[in-house]
Amino acid sequence: MNDTENTRGGGLVTAAIWLVLLVSAATNSIGQFAGLDWTFRMFAGAVAVVCIVLLIVRYIARRRA
């Protein structure tokens, strides 16, 4: 039953995580060419890694439900 997931905003949360992942990965990858500081690029990379972990955890949780 996907009704309970839809009422909790599961799809919206997943879409938001994907959006944050795309923005942080793009910042990390083009940051060197744009002249961003090393610390800022590493922070963006860490955010991307956290988003990937969250997406994997959400996928596994949905499969078990």
NORTA-V164856 format. One record per helix or strand. SS is the DSSP state (A for helix, B for strand). FROM is the first residue (numbers start at 1). TO is the last residue. If there is no record, write none. Layout:
ss=(SS;SS)
from=(FROM;FROM)
to=(TO;TO)
//
This chain:
ss=(A;A;A)
from=(3;10;38)
to=(7;34;64)
//
